Every structure is written in structure tokens, then in C-alpha cells.
Amino acid sequence: MPAKKKKRLTRPSRKKIRAYLLVVLLILGCSCILAILIHLSSSARTGPVPVYEEPSPEISGFEKRITQINDAVYRSLYQRGIAENDISFSAVEPRNARDYRWDFTELLIRVADQGSIKQLKEIINDELKELSPEISVKTEMVSENEMSCHIFALEFHTHSILILRKTDQAVTGNHLPRIAFIIDDMGFDLKFARSVMKMEIPISLSVLPFAPYAVDIASAAIEDRSELLLHLPMEPKGFPGVDPGPGALLSSMRDDEIRRITNEFIQNVPGIKGVNNHMGSSFTEDRGKMAIVLAELKRQDLFFIDSRTSIQTVGAELAKKMGIPAAQRSVFLDNDITPTAIKYQLERLLGMARHSGKAIGIGHPHEETLKVLNEYADKLQAEFEVVNVSELLD
């Protein structure tokens, strides 16, 4: 019986190998292209997060001196056992001179008697003596029941403290002081925006019109019934070295260009109730240019909040003259994002609200800011009426 022939195994032809390789290369190529497109899409979506506020050009050491004064004053008040309700911040306003920028602070402190005035003065003097020789204090007895302390850092007037004896005629109101919070520069983190909306207290969200998640956050805020503002970018001092972001309003622009950009940005963030300025320390000083912007806000029934990035701003004052509901920022909460600094700024805000009946605090998208606000939520709800910023307009 003849042996069976073994089946001969044939190698694949070169044509088939080339075909297989071509298919594999095509698949790999398509995968790479898809990955690149996803990456580019993601990059375009998130984009670089801009500087939240104008950088402070303080000369080395100046900001440290301000912080030392703040800490020393608070230590003095704690040593004397001054109650929180007897400490009021009359004003916190931006000042600048010779490339220095700071928030000038006016404090009003009420004490029980004439002896307490002298004791507190001595404690403040002792605390400040321990600091840098670049810090000085001048005191003056205005009357037997009133004394003023003026504090200077590097010869600049930084704090004014008025100490008064309590009287039986002290005003006691039946209404809680009102406070509103705005978180600026929203639009780059949808998750963070949702965290703000979940807060126990109402917080208004101000959205940058060029941000990648501007529309998503606007939609979420409308659904959540959270108050929404447009954070309108304006020219800062130091422009273009200080960049307010694409499309910012510039003093060099023609009037029709300012109107066009303002309206485009308003359309970019649907559902807004008002506007506040992003940066703008230069633009908000220009009465003519601000009048053009404010006229557009009035035409579209929007209110204006002046972020007060310049002591020379005309924003709020001009808006009120034009019949536009307006208000201005009282305190920036988190230019320094350390918890201690945020708490100090928040205490300043509470003091201003106790003194004048209302105050507006502006923060930025920092986890540290939300953490401090959450820690203060119970206190805020018990001692203040926390409202949307639209309820504090003049």
C-alpha cells in the first residue's frame, strides 16, 4: 500500500503579508489620529486658567507688614476681650501710591468705659512696638470718650482705628445685617461650580464669557436657580503685561467696538441677571468708556457690581447716576488663599455688615475659600441674612 503524501504547508505570499501589515498600520494610524483629536479637543475645552485678579505689585516686605498689623490689632482686641459685635469695619478700600497697593482699613471699636479706651490703646501700642521699625502708630484723644489710632507701614497710612465708649443710645436694629457672596472667574471647572451651587448659603456665580464651560455652568445655574453674573473682562493697569483674557474691553477701542464686544459677551453667558468687572483697574477709571458699557447694561435690564479694582473707579457711582441698579464690592476674600487670611477677610466683611447693615464679599474658585465659607455657614445663617447680590443693590 503506497504511503500517503504529507500535506505541504505553504507560506503566506508576500502580497498577503503586505496586506496584513497595511491593515495593522491603518488601524494604528487611525487610533493615533483619534487620540490626538481627543487630546486637542480636551485641551481646547479646558484651556489655561487665567489669572483670577490683577497681580499686586507690592514691593518686597510691604504685604508682610500689612499682615503683621492685622494680626497685632486682632491680638490686642482678643487680649482686651472685645466682643465681636463691638468690632466694626467702617471701610475697606483699595489705595495705591508709588507702586504700592493695599486695602486701607477703618475699624470702629466700642468699649465699656473711659478706662477701657486707655487700656486698649496701650495694648495696641505694645503689640505694634514688637513689630518692624517700619511700622508706626499715632494716637489722638478726640474727646474724653473717643480716641483714634492711625497706623502706618513704610510711611503709608494703612489702618485707622476709632475707639468709642459705649452709650445708652447705641443703635440696636431689629433686622439682621445682610451679606452677599460672589465667586468670580467661573467657567473653567464645572465640578467646582456645582459645589458652589450645593452650598448651604446662596452664592452668586460670575462667569468669564470666554471660558470653556461658560454655557454649561450657566445652564446648571439656571436649573439650580442660582444667581448668575457675567464677569466682564476689562483693561487693567500694566496691560498688556497683565492679561485680562481674550476680547477684553480696552480704553483704546472705538465706541461701537465696545458695544459689540459687550453684547457678544452678554450673549455668551445665557441667563445672567447682572455684570461685574474682571480686572479693569484702568478701564473702570474711564468715565466715557464706562458710560458706553453701562448704557448697554441698562438697555438689557442688567445690574452692575463694581469689583473696585481701583480706588479711582467710577463704575458704581456712574451706574447709579444713569439709573442702573448697582453696588460695589466690600472685601476680596481670598487674594491670599491661606485659611487664616481668608478667615480674617471674612471677619472684616462681617464687621462691615454689622456697621453699615450690608456688605458684599468676592471670592474666587479656590477649594480653600469654599472650605472656610462652609465652616462659617452656621454662624452666617444665625447672625446674618445671606442673600443674592441682586438684593443689595442701590
Summary of the structure (lengths in Angstrom):
residues: 394
radius of gyration: 29.0
end to end distance: 114.2
largest distance: 136.4
contacts: 1242
relative contact order: 0.12
helix: 42%
strand: 24%
